[in-house]
Structure formats: C-alpha cells, structure tokens
Amino acid sequence: MEARSTDTAGNISDITSYQVTNIDGDAPTGITISADTDEPTNGPVTVTISFPADAVVQEYRIDDGPWIPYTGPVELSGNGTLEARGTDALGNQSPTESYTVSNIDQTPPADATFTADNTAPTSSSVTVTVNYPADGAIREIRVNGGAWAAYTGPVVFAANGTLDARSMDTAGNMSGIASYQVTNIRSTGGGGGSGGMGTSAGGIIGNACKITRVLNRIVIDGCLDEANQTIEARLGPSILDSSLDELLNSGDKEIIFDVVLPARIYLIHIPQSLVRNYQARNIQFIFEYVDQTYEMPSGSTPFEQVSVSTASSEASVTYQVNSLTGPSERELSALESAQGFHIRDNFYQFTVYTMSGGKKIIPSIQKGQFITRKLYPASRDIEKVTGLVYKSDGSVNYAPYRRSLKENEMELLLLRNGGIYGVAEYVKGFLDSKGHWGQQSVERLASKMIVFGRNDKDFIPDDQVTRAEFAALLLRTLDLPLDAEEPPYFQDVNSSHWYYEVVQSAKLHGIIEGYDDHTFAPGKPINREEMTAMMVRLLNREFPYLDLGSLPSAQDEQSLYKFTDYVEISAFFREQARMMANIGLIEGYPDHSFKPKGNATRAESVVIIQRFLEFVEFIR
C-alpha cells in the first residue's frame, strides 16, 4: 500500500509505502498415511501419519468419530477408515487425507469335510479324501495323532485309524480340527503284512512285532495295539548285545531307536542295568518316530537316584511319548484362540521313568542338560515362532527353540522330564516401545512369552522393576517350578501376596538372598548390582558346568575397570559384577558408568535376560 498527501498550496508529499507480508492463507499440505502391512492379517494393523512441519495441530479420527490429537502410531484392531488433518499456527486447515484398512480378516475357514471310498466292512484299504474350503490356503492333515503335514492328496488307510484335518487362510486364521475315523477295516490277523497308514508312513496290520538291529540302529516295526493306538516294545540283551557293544566301543557313541509306525503313544522299555552301562560310557540315545525325533545325551536323567528292583524281573527304564488328546487338546486349542498364538508343531509329552514299589518314579533332568526334540520347519521366520511348554495349571510358558548346527533343522529344548512341549507362532509388540532403545529386545522376548506388558498395548520400558518382579522373570525364563514351602523364608513375605510362591521358589532355587533382618523387600525397586547378583546365582545353580568361579581373578578385575564408577560397586556384589562383566552380560552406559546403585528399568531387565539366553545358547 502507498500513501501521499497534498497541502493547500498544491505541494505533493513523497510517496511512502507499507508491505503487508504476514497474511498466510496457504493450508498445510503433504500429509501421508502408511500401514505396517497391507497383506491379509488376523492381527491389528498399525497406521503411521506423517504431518508437514507447519502443522502445529495434528489430528485424526476413525470411521467418522471425534477428532483426536495424534501422538503416535495408531493401532486398528478391525477394518476401518482413518482420516487425518493438520492446522498451522494461523488456523489454516489442511485437506483431509484418508487411509482405509481392509486387510484384517479374523474369520477362520470352515472346517474340512471327508469322503471315504468305502464305508462298508472290508479287509482292503480305505482311501479318505479331505475337502477343504476355498479360503483354506494352508491345508494340513495328521494321521493317528501324529505330526501335522501338508495335505497332498487322498490318504490311504491299511488299518483302522483317525485322520484329522485343518486349514489356515492367508490372514493366519486357523479352522477347527475336523476328524474322520476309519473303523470298517477288518484285520486278517496273524503275522501281518505291509501297507500304508498315510501318505508318508508304512505300516503293519495287526499286532506283529518285529525288532531288528542294523549296526547301531534298533528298528521297531509293528508292535501296535490298534485299539489304543499304542506301540510298545521291550528291548533286552538279545538286541542290545555284545556285538553292539563292540560297535559302540569302536567309535559310534549313539544308539538310534527307529520306530516305523505312527501311533498316539510310544513305549520303549530298556533294562535299567543296560541304561546305566550306556550312561557310564557316555552313549547317546536317539529316538526316531514317524513324526518326531528326540536326542537324549547320556546322564540327562540321573537314574542312579532310583534303586534297582530286587524282584525276579529286573526293573526297566521306560521312554514314553504321548500325543495330546481329549480334554487337554481341547483346552490347549481354547488357549491358542484366547491368547492369539498359532500352533506350528504339535505338543507332545516325553517322559522317562522307572517303576519302584508300584509307583512311577520320574527323575529330574540334571542341571544344565536337556532333552532335544529335532524339528524341520518349512521356511519359518524364527523370530515369529517360539517353543512353549503346556503346564498343569492350563497355562503356557516359554521353552527354548533355536537353530540347530545342522542346516534347515531346529531344536526344541525340553527342560523338564515329563513336560508337554510344542512350537507356536506368536508376534507381540507395544505402542509405547516404538523407537525406544530397547524395542528390539522387548519385542523379541514378548514374542517368546517371557516378558509381558503392563497392559496389552503398553510395556512401559522405563518403569522400574521390583525385586519380586525380577525374581519372577528369572523363574519364568527357565520354567523353574513354583514351590511355596512353609514356613515363609522372609518376615515380609506371606501367602496373601501375589509374589509369595515366586519368592519362596526363588529362595529354594538359590537365586535370591534376603537382608540381615530376615526380610526380602519384594516391592523395592531392584538396583543394577542386585540384579547382577541374582543372574550369577542363577547361572551357578542351573548351569554348573559353566564354572564361572574358575575365571582368572586378574582378568575378572580388569573387566570392571571399563566402568568409570566401578569403585561404587559394593564389596558384597563385586565378585558377581566381575563375573558378569567378564562374560559380557552387563555393559555400561554411554558415559562408561555402571551405576550399580541405580534402579534397573524394565527395558534393562529384558536386555540382560536376552544376553543370558544367548550366553547359554538358548538363542542362536
């Protein structure tokens, strides 16, 4: 704008001007909306909105609902439309951008149906065809409670049995398990003949039992009780003979028990004296079934703790595998739906026991050892699957599941004799951990069901951890049994507290110690040197072969020098801190301090547990 004036004599002033430059009528532009996945899924979809720098007010709404301030990624648990808008400091409002989530599918495929080529009584085989719904992208079957396998065509039964079928759609929804029982085959009895129990398993009709040895492989063919779907074999010196001993002495240090037919229950009995003999010579037992393989190194069950029967027939050691059936199978299936995990390898119970005085004696697995179940998954992302143990209280707990040293092979580690173990797919994250320095570790251990959030969406990684909470985390990590012995070990812990069993059990397992006044202070935040001491006790108690105390003291002392505040570590905890620093389980802050008296956060506790699992090779 320009201005001038003229006086009464007609003189005209100079022209002056003023520029108005502070009017901004341009609305913010450039809002972008993206989702973490556009593939079919049965889980939530996380939507992220990027606003332009001049949008000082950032808002979104879902399905025409109220406008909500945008503070971070938005998780949608169902399909819907998210809209976003931004407003600058002058009140100019951007155009509304929208993104529609349409890839969430939580409807499972319909159950499969079956067609048999013959339902009348017959002495011939019966062929069963499985009919899957169109949206069943992954189609699986199992025969007689065995392992799930891909359905490739009709299944031929040479003997009566059960065929189960299920399917999963592209979103990950699993159908119910449909079953068909073949009951119309009339066995001809006698010595039996060859035939098929499924698309990949040979079998013998009837109760013929043929046990042979090929080098160090004991082949168990037949021995099937069809009515109970049980294979039972008793082995003795006629098979486990002196020529096998010579072979084992010459170099082979393993005996392979090869069971040919599928069944729901497998029982192999071996005289106790032979088992002890093999243990003394460090002979490994390998049990190969149609649908699973177990490796049990010598000494993994301390049979020397069980007295040998003095009866006329020598006591045996029994190796038993059970499929999960009946109410237990239904309860696990319900738990699978409720908690959102998907079973990828069936749950089986592997038990080693002896009988003494009419009672079943189940020895414990020695500290630091375990029975290994071998698995051969088809191109699965290991970060999305975890081992689980199904517990007697109806819950599931983490079990180690790791890469084998052999290509394309995985290992499920059985830490408890008689436990029910399987493999499931489960992925868990938390909105408040996105971008946090501990995000990767939190999500990794949450997906293994080792750590849990304060609620379903928030982990609160910077919150403090109490002494009782950290003790509970250690017990859960190794599935150590809870045993609330009486009387209470500590004056400030009694049976009315949620942590009573945890604290009692952690004391029983030698993980925790109290204070001089006989208290434990379970609700007190745990500091970093206390956390370190608990970890060392756990390693020394549960993995004695590591022998942390044998590390050279000079090397240990030097490992603490990297911390600028190492002199602040209490004398009582210095030895444990040296051990942990030397093996790399504790590290300092960016300023090279350790902060031994600083309270540990939830994220820090997760990271130290992850390092522990890597150190003992439960994670590879």
Secondary structure as UniProt FT lines:
FT   STRAND          2..3
FT   TURN            8..9
FT   STRAND          16..17
FT   STRAND          32..35
FT   STRAND          45..50
FT   TURN            53..54
FT   STRAND          57..62
FT   TURN            63..64
FT   STRAND          68..69
FT   STRAND          74..76
FT   STRAND          80..87
FT   TURN            89..90
FT   STRAND          97..101
FT   STRAND          113..116
FT   STRAND          126..131
FT   TURN            134..135
FT   STRAND          138..143
FT   TURN            144..145
FT   STRAND          149..150
FT   STRAND          155..157
FT   STRAND          161..168
FT   TURN            170..171
FT   STRAND          178..182
FT   TURN            190..191
FT   STRAND          194..196
FT   STRAND          202..204
FT   STRAND          209..214
FT   TURN            215..216
FT   STRAND          217..222
FT   STRAND          224..225
FT   TURN            226..229
FT   STRAND          230..234
FT   TURN            237..239
FT   HELIX           242..249
FT   TURN            250..251
FT   STRAND          254..259
FT   STRAND          265..271
FT   HELIX           272..280
FT   TURN            281..282
FT   STRAND          284..288
FT   STRAND          293..296
FT   TURN            298..299
FT   HELIX           303..305
FT   STRAND          316..323
FT   HELIX           326..339
FT   STRAND          342..356
FT   TURN            357..358
FT   STRAND          359..361
FT   TURN            367..368
FT   STRAND          371..375
FT   HELIX           382..384
FT   STRAND          385..390
FT   TURN            392..393
FT   STRAND          396..399
FT   STRAND          401..403
FT   TURN            407..408
FT   STRAND          410..414
FT   TURN            417..418
FT   STRAND          420..425
FT   HELIX           431..433
FT   TURN            434..435
FT   TURN            437..438
FT   HELIX           439..446
FT   TURN            447..449
FT   TURN            461..462
FT   HELIX           467..477
FT   TURN            478..479
FT   TURN            491..492
FT   TURN            495..496
FT   TURN            498..499
FT   HELIX           500..508
FT   TURN            509..510
FT   TURN            516..517
FT   TURN            522..523
FT   HELIX           528..542
FT   HELIX           544..546
FT   HELIX           548..550
FT   HELIX           553..560
FT   TURN            561..562
FT   TURN            564..565
FT   HELIX           566..568
FT   HELIX           571..582
FT   TURN            583..584
FT   TURN            590..591
FT   TURN            596..597
FT   HELIX           602..615
FT   TURN            616..617
//
